[in-house]
Amino acid sequence: MQNKARQCLQQMTNNPLASFHDGQYESINELVTNSSKMLVVQKTGWGKSAVYFISTKLLREQGKGPTIIISPLIALMRNQVISAAKLGLNVITINSSLDKTERQYNEQQIIQQQADAIIISPEQLGNDWFVQNVLSKVLSNIGLFVVDEAHCISDWGHDFRPDYQRIVGIIQAMPKNLPVLATTATANNRVINDIQVQIGSEMKTLRGALMRESLRLQTLPQMPQEQRLAWLVNTLPKLPHTGIVYAKTTRDCELVADWLKQHGIDAKAYHGQADNNERQALEDDLIHNRLKVLVATSALGMGFDKPDIGFVIHYQAPGNIIEYYQQVGRAGRGIDNAYGILMMGYEDEVIQNHFIQAAFPSADQVTELLNALEDAENGLKKAEMEQHTNLSSSNIDKVLKFLSVADPAPIYKDKATYYRTSTDYTLPHERIARLSSIKKDEWLQLLSYHRSTACLMKFLANALDDSFAEDCGQCANCLPSESLSTAVAEHLSEAAKEFAKHRYLPIQPRKRFGASKDMTLTAFATYRFPYQDTNLISEPGLTLSRWRDGTWGSLVAEGKKANAFSDELIAPMVAMIRTLPFTQQPRWLTYIPSLRRPTLVKDFAHKLAQALNIYCSDAIHLVEMRPEQKSMENSFRRSVNLDGAFALDTSQVYTDPVLLLDDAIDSGWTLAVVAALLRRANSGAVYPVTLTSTSVQG
């Protein structure tokens, strides 16, 4: 069998001289010959996927059923379909990126027993229809079960995911002689022990050294945004090959990519808001060296495989040391020298705290949703839950997922409708507190790495309990003479600051109101806005800044605190407004008033109108004090909260195009409602503009 396995490896790699790494063939033999349960903990690039695809090939030749592979990495799935095809394997993927036609075709392939391996994203295990009507057709005849990124099973893993809890139940229900392979590059001793408890005491563990000989690691001092941007422009052209710059948010990806392009560096942005075809095209551009750098969020995926990536730079810090090890491990897989650089911004801790706090539902959110389901005699569809709770769509998803994997579950789903069961349920506060504490400790460990004066590679290996950890001899701490310069050119830093000041955020008009098409349900009982009416929609607008962004957004925050916006904001607002693509220039301006701070926006609006040489109208009035919009979590509740809140003095509404000013935008509902009222009162086109965005996304 060893010769056949080696031939498969050479076929997969297109290399007639390829040979197995230590442990690869041993793992294949355990799975194929002994039907073992195995955990393989090996560094990125070691070849874990070769183990399960070669095992699949050998098992299929023995007449065994298809392999099931659970993987959260969509980029990895695309890579693996190509890789496995070299062995003549038909690999089918099921994940959220597929369009309806692709998904239906893939599901039929599974049902018709045409798949040699099926890669499934973990959330698909919560899709009852898929499990009952598609997956069930092959579950009784599986040849091999694979759990990729197996640390996600463990409470102690850095990336615990509720969907992975379903996997343990499937494994425990499978025949005892079914070979199971769990793989990860990021499991310390505590995680390994936890995985063994869940998969079974008979599980065998293969651990290899996690040291990466080709990587030159370095940390840079904490810097503000403009200095990091300047450093990138100065340094990237000097680095070998192509590479990746990681950022935490979509907007930061786009900012960095646009800044680099402005300075002649071929860069593109990659994030989860891009559609599937666009992401595939960007991955292909990087693989074929059609760009210098891909600026990416973690959406790029840990499974993205390109052997000659010359550098991985973190523009912002990841959440923990293990995530950092995974991401920096994209570099230097097939070349002798590559750079792994960790930058850190002053905003990183705020972003990380947000992610920690948002990781689990709160007791209030769980109680609110369970009460709504209990009160609903005929259950609730997910789309209906916003009407019955003050929970955002994302928080509803989070609560449903969390409750669905509880054992016993306090909810159940029948087709698209959720119901409350009779099960008493209490949120596992102790467990959530423990997991949140772990995430905070992991963040502190990353800060320690950033400050460390010892060997950086050894630090990473020790964090993963690697018994082979030793000084690497080539990181910036081991070999300072070979480190990259941390100097920042002042003129570039100033240019970056000016660049960030002109990164206006788009305001996209809301195209539908909170109503059903037949108007049997509406959030606007007073205004009676229809489900959709293009005549009531604003034009696209612009926002000057992000809240407390270190430039205009910080000046806006100071002004709000002082109850008076600085005159320094007038000129940049005028400059921004002049970039709007008007079909006809606005001839007047009006604003969203506040009963809490009646002079704040009004005074600024009149000054801004004067600077634009147009008339400022006090046409909009608040009828009564309502709860602040930020206390409303979803579109339905925000809409109800605004219904009837505003009135217009129609004698001050004009038929010319108008600028509609507010100090801040979050969901955009206030601007949408007031724009609709203005249009209904026969105003001209409405162009919304705001000083800042307080949205997490915006």
N, C-alpha and C positions, 0 to 999 in steps of 0.2 A: 504493500500500500504506500510505503514511503516514496517510491519512485513515481507512482501515479500522482501523489500529492505534489511532489516537486514539479512535475510536468504542468500541473494546474497553475502553480505559482508562476512559472515561466511564461505560461500563456496569458495570465492576468496582467503581468508586468511588461509584456513584450520584450522580455530580456532572457535569452537562452542560457545565460550564466547565473540567473537569480538563484539564491539559496535561502533557506529559512533562517530567521533570527532565532536566538536561543528561546526555546519555549513554544514557538509557533507549531512545529510539527507535533510536539508532545501534546499540545492542546487539541489539535485535530484528531490525533489518535485516541485520546480520552473520550471525545465526543462520538466518533464514528465506531470505534471498536468496543468501548466500555460503557457507552450510554451514560456518561458521567454528568454530574452537575458541577459547573466550573465557574469561578470568578477569575477573570484575567485583568490584572491591574498593571498596565504598561504605559509608557510615555507616549505622547502624541507622535504619530508617524511610525510607530513600531509595526503596525500592520494587523490590527485587531480584526478589521473587516475581511482580510485574507483568510483568517481562521474560519469565520463562519461561512464564507462563500465556497471555499474549497471543501469544507465539511458538507455543505449542501450538495455540491456536485457529487461527492462520493456516496452520500446517502441516497441521492436520487438514482444513481446507477445501481444501488442495491434494491431499488423498488420502493423506498420509503417515501412518505408524503412530503409536502412542501415545508419549507422553513418559514416560521413567523418571526419577524424582526420588529421589535418595538423601538422606535427612535424618534426623538423630538426634533431632529435636525433636518429641515427640508433641503438645505443646500447639500447636506451629506447624501440624502436620498438620490438626488439627481446624479451626483458623482458615482454612487454605487450601482445604479442601473447600468451605466456605461461600463464600469469595471466588471460587473458580473456577466455582462453580455459577451465578454471575451472568452468566458468559459462555456458559452452556449446556454446560459441560464436566462430564463424569462422572469425578470423581477418586476413585480407590480407594486405600485405605491398608492397608498390611500392617505391623503392629508388635506388640510384646509385650503391649500393653494390651487387645487385642481378645479377647473371649471366643470359645469354640469355634464357636458358631453364626455370629457376625459374621465370623470369619476364613474359615470354609468358604464363606459367601456371597460374600465379597470375592474369594476365590480362583476361584470359579466365574465371576464377572464377568470376571476377567482371561482365563481359559481360553477363554471364549466371545467374546473380542474386544469386550467392551462398554465397556472403559475408554479414556478419552481421555488420562488421565495416571495414573500409578501411583506413589504415594509409599511408599518402602520404607525402613525403618530399617536401618542398615548391618549389624547383626548377623544380619539375615535372609539376607544373602548367604552366611553360613556354615551355613545350614539346607539341607542337600543335597536333602532331599525337596522343599522349596519351589522351589529352583532348577531341579531336574530335571523336576518335574511341573507347575509353574505358570509360573515366569518364562521357562523355555525356549520356551513357546508364543508369546511375543511378542518375544524377543530378536532374531530375524532380521528384524524389521519395525519397529524403533524409529525414530521420527521425530526425537527429540531426547533427549539424555542430560544430566541435570543433577546436579551434585554440590553440595549445600548445605553450608555450614560447611566449605568446602574446605581450610581450614588444617589440618583433622584428617588430611589425606593426608600432610602434611609431618612429617618427623622434627623439624623446627625449630619447628613450631606449638606453641602453649601447651597444646593439648588433643589431642595425638597419640593416636589410637585404633587398635588392631590391626585391627579390622574394616574400616577404611578402606583397608588394604593390598590387599584383594580388589578394590576399585574400579579401581585402576590396571590390574590384569590384564584386567578387563573392557573398559576403554577401549582398551587396546592391541590387544585382539582384535577390536574393532569395525571396520567399513569406514572407510577414511580420510576419506570424504566425509560421515560422520555429524556433524552439529553437536553440539558439547559446550559446556555452560555450567557453569563453576565459580564459586561466589559465596561471599563472606565479607566481614565488616566488620573483620576482625582479621588482616591479613597484612602483616608488614613486608617489607622488600626480600629478606631471606634466605629467608622462607617463599615469596614469589612466585617466586624463582629455582628453588627446589626443586620447586614445583608445575609449573613450565614443563618441567623435566627429565622429570617423570613423565608429563605429559599430551602433551608434544610441542613441539618448537621452533617449530612454526607457531602456537602459542597466542598470541592477542592479549590484551593487558591493558588494562582500562579502570579507572583510579584516579580517585577524586574526593576532595574535601576531607572530612576526618573531624571538623572542628570542629563542635560543637553549639551554635548561637547561643542556644537557649532555656534552656540548663542553667546553673544557679548552683551551682557545685561548692564544697564545703567539707570540710575534715577536722577532726575533734574530737580532743582529746588522748586518749591511752590511758587507759582507765578500767576499774575492776573492774565486775563484773556488775551490782551493785546501783545504781551510779551511771549506767550506761547505761540501765537500766530506768527510773530516775527521770527522766532527761533525755527519754526517749521520751514518758512520760506528760505531762510539762510542755510539750513542743514540738509533738507531733502535732496537737492540736486547733487550733493556730495556722496549720498548713500548708494550702495550697489543694488542692482536689479530693481524689481518693482516691489511694492509693499503695501501694508495696510496701516491706516491711522484709525484707531478706535475712539469714538465719542459716545456719550451716554444718551443723547437725545437726537431726534430727527432734525430739529432746527440747528443744533450745533454741527451735525454732519454737513448740512447744506452750507452753513456759514464757512466752515473750514474749507470745503471743496471749492466754493466760489472765490474765497480769498487766494487759495493756491493757484487757481486758474488765472486770476487777475495778474499773477506774477509769473506767468509762463510755465507753470507746472501742470502737467496733464493729470487732472484729478477729477473724480466723479464721486457722487454721494450714493450710499447704499443703505436703505433702512426699510422698516416694515411697512411704511405707507406706500412704497413703490409696488406696482402690481407684479404678478409672478413673471410675466414675460420680460419686464424691465429688469428684474433682479437676475434672471437667467442671462440676459445680455451683458449685464455688468460683470457677472462672474466670468463669463466667456472673455470679456475684454481683459480682465486681470490675468486669467490663465494664459492667454496668448500675447501678453505684454503689450497690449494696445494702449496702456496708460501707465503712468508712473506710480500712482497711488490711488487706492480705493479708500475713501473715508466712510467708515461703516459703524453702525450700531452693532450690538450683539446679534442682530437679525442675520448677519453673515453666516453665523452658525459655526460651531466648533468642528464640524466635520468637513469643512471646506479644505480641499486637498490640492496644494500646488507646491511641488518640492523645492522650487527655487525662489521662494519669497525671501527677499534680502533684508527686510526690516518690518517690525511691528512696533508702532509707537502709540502709546495711550495719551491722547490729548486731555482726557479726563480719566480719573482712576476708576477701575472696576470696583465691584462691591466687596471683594475678598481676595485673598491670596491665591485660592484655588482657581477661581475664575481667571485671575491674571495668568497663572501657569498655563491654563488651557489656551488662552488667546495668544499669549506671546509664543506659545509652542507652534503656531502656524508658520513661524519663520525658521529657515535653516534646515529643513528636513532633508534636502538633497544637495546642499552646498556646504562648504567648509566653514564659511563665516557669514553670520547674519547678526543684526542688531535688535535688541529688545529694550526699548526706552520707555520708562514710566514718567510721565509728567503729572502734575497735580494742580488743580485749580482751586481757588477759594470757594467756588460754588459746589465742589464735590461732596462735601459733608452734608449740605442741605439736600442734594439730590439723593444721596444714600439714605438719609433719614426718612425721606419721603417713601422710598422703595420698601424700607423695613416696616414702616407704619401701614403701608398699603398691602402688605403680603398676606394678611389674614383678615377675615371679616370680624367686625366687632360684635359683642353680645347684643347691642341694640339693633344692629342690622339683621342679625339672625332672628331675633325675637319679632321684629317688625314683619319680616317676610313670612315667618311661620304663622303669625297671627292673621296675616292677610289670606294665606292659604286655608287656614282653619275657618275663616269667615266666609270663604267662597264655596258655596254649596256644590257648584259644578266645576271646581278647580279653576286654575288660571293658566293661560298661556303666558310665555315669557313676555310677549309684547304688551300684555294687559297688566303686568305687575307694576309698571310705572304709575298707573292710575290709582293703584291701591296702596302704594308705599312711597315714601320719600327717599328712594334709593336710585342711584344712577344705573344705567344699563350695565356698566362694567362691574359695579358692586352687586347687582342682581346675579350676574354670571358667576361672580366669585362665591357668593353665598350658596347658590344652587350647586356648584361644583363641590364645595366643601361639605354640604349636607348629603349629597348623593353618594359620597364614598364613605360616610359614617356607617358603622355597623353596631346595631341596626340603624337603618336610615330613617329619619323622621319625615321624609318626603318620598313620593314615588311618581314616576312619569308614565303616562299612557298616551302614546303617540306624541302630540305636541303639548299636552296639558299636564300640569303638575298638581298633585294632591297632597294633603297632609295625612300622614299615617297616625295611628294611635300611640306611637312610640313617644315616651317622654324623652326630651332632649335637653341636655345642658352643654353649652360650649365648653370644650376642654381647655379651660383657662390656663391650667398649669402647663399643659403641653405647649400652648401658643406662647406663653411667657418664656418657656425654656427655649423654643425655637427662635424667638425674637432676640433673646439674650445671646444665643449662639451667633446670630447674624451681626449683632453689635460687637461681640468679641472678635469675629472674623475681620470686621472693619478696622478694629484697633490693631490687629495683626498686620493688616496691609500697611497701616501707618508706620508700624515698626519696621517693615521692609523698606519703606520709603526713606526712613531715617538711618537705616543700618549702615555701619561702616565696615562690616564683615563681608565675607563672600556672599554675593546675592544669589547665585545658583544654589549654593549649599543651604541658604535660608529657605528657598522654595522647596528643595528636596526634604529638608527637616520638617517643614510644615505638613508634608504628606507622609511622614514617618518612614522615609526611605532609609533603609539601613546601609545603603551604599553611598550616602551623602558625604561629600568631601569638597574642599576648596577647588574651584574650577580653574583658577590661574589666569583667567582672561576677562572677567567682568571688570567694570570700572573701579571697583574697590580692590580687586586683586592686582590689576595692572593699570594704574592711573595714567600712565604715559600714553596708553592707546585709547583713552576715553574721548568721546566727542566733546567739543567745546560747549560750555553752557552760556557763553556770552550772547547777548541780545543787542542788535544794532538799534540805537535809539531812534533813528529816522524811520526804521521799519515798524518799530513799536508805535510811534505816533501815527504812522499811516494806517496801521491796523485799528487803532482806536477810532480814527475818522471813518474807516470802512464800516466798523460795527455800528457807528452812529447813524449810518444811512441804510441799515438793514431793516427796512420797513416790513412789518408783518401784514399780510393780506387779510382783509375782512371779506369772507365769502358770504353772500346773501343767503338767508334761509329761504328755501323754495316751497316749503309746505308748513302749514299751521297745524296746531294740535287738534285735529278733527278727523272723523271718519269721512269717507267719500260721500256717504248718504246723509251726513250731518246728524246721525243718531247719537253720536258721541262728539263732544267738543270741549276743549279747555277754555273756549272763549264764549261763554254764555252771554256776556254783555256785548262784546264787540262783534260777535257772530262772523268772525273771519271764516271763509270757506277753507276746505281742505287744501286747495291750491288755486291761486289767482296771480298770474304774472303781472297784472297791473298794480298789485300791492307790494311788490318786492323791490327792495332797494337795489342800487347798483353796487358793484364791488367797491370796497373802500380800503383804507390803510390805517395801521396803528404805528405810532412813532417808535415804541420801545417795548421791552419786557420789564416787568416789575422788578425793581432793584437790580438792574443789569450792570451796574457800574458806570453807566453813561446816563442817557436821558431818563431811563427808568428809575434810577436812584434819585434824580432831581424831582421827578414826579412824586415819589414816595415822601420826600422831604416836604414838598408843597402840600400834600394831603395832610400831613401831620401838623403843619403850620396853618392850615385852612386858607392858603393863598399860593397859587402856582407862580413860580418865578417867571419874570419877563424874559429870561434866557430861553424859555421854551417856545416863545413866539416865532423867532426866525426859523428854527428847525421844523416847526409845524407848517409854516408857510412854504418852505422848501419841499416838504413832503407832499403837501396838497398840490403843488405845481407839477408833480410827477404823475398825478392821476390822469388816466386817459379819458378826458371828458369829451363827449360828443358835442356838448354845448356848455360853456363856462357857467358855473353857479353864480347867481346874481345876489344871493342872500344866504345867511347862515342862521341856524337855530340850534338849540342845545337841549340836553336832557337835564331837567332841574332836579334838585334834591331838597326834601324837607329837613333832612338832618343837617345839611350844610348849604343853606340857600344861596350864599354868595360865591362859593368856591368855583363852580363851573361857569356860572353866569358872568362873573367879572372877567374870567379868562376868555370867554366867548366874545364879549364885546371888544376886548383888546385885539383878539385874533381877527375879527371881522374888520376892524379899523386898519390893521396891517395889510389885509387883503383888499381893502378899499371896496368892501361890499357892506350891505345893511345887515345888522343883527336883530333878529326878531325874537321877542319873548312869547312865542306862540304856544308853547307847551306848558301845561300846568299839571301838577300832581294833585289828584282828587283827595287822596288820603294816605296816611302812612301805612306802608305794608312791610312785612318782614323783608330783610335784606335778601336780594336774589342769591347771594352766595350760600344762604342757608337752605336753598332749594336744590336738591340733588339731581333731578332729572327734568327733561324737557316738558313733560306734562305738568309737573308741579310749578315749574318756572312760568309756564304759560298762564296757569290758573292764577298765580300770584300777581301777574301783570294785567290780567283781564279787568278792565274798568278802572285801572289805577291812574290813567292819564286822560286829560281832556285838552282840546285845542280851542284857542281863540281864532276862529276861522277868518276873522277880519285881518289877522296878521299872517295868514298863509297865502303865499303867492304862487303863480303858475310857472315861474321860472325855476330852473334847476336849483337845488339847495344843498348846502353842506350841513350834515347833522352831526354835532359834536357831543361826545361823552368823554369823561375823564378816563374811564377804564372799560375794557371789554373782557368778559370771561366766556359765557356760553353764546353771547350775541343775541339773546332773545329780546332784551330791552330795545336795542337798536332796531330789530326786526319789527317789533310791535309798533314803535313810534313811527318808523318809516311807513308802515301800512296805514296808520292813521293819517299821516301827511298826504299820502297818495290818494286816500279816500276823500280827503278834503281838496283834491284837485291841485296839489302841489306839482311842480315839475319833478324831474328825476332826482332821487335822494341819494347823496353820496356820504356814507358814514365815515367819520374820522375820529380816532381816539388818541389820547396821550400815551396810554400803556395797555399792556395785556397782562392780566393776572391768571390766565389759564395755564395749567400745567403743560398743555400741549402748545400753547401759542406764543 
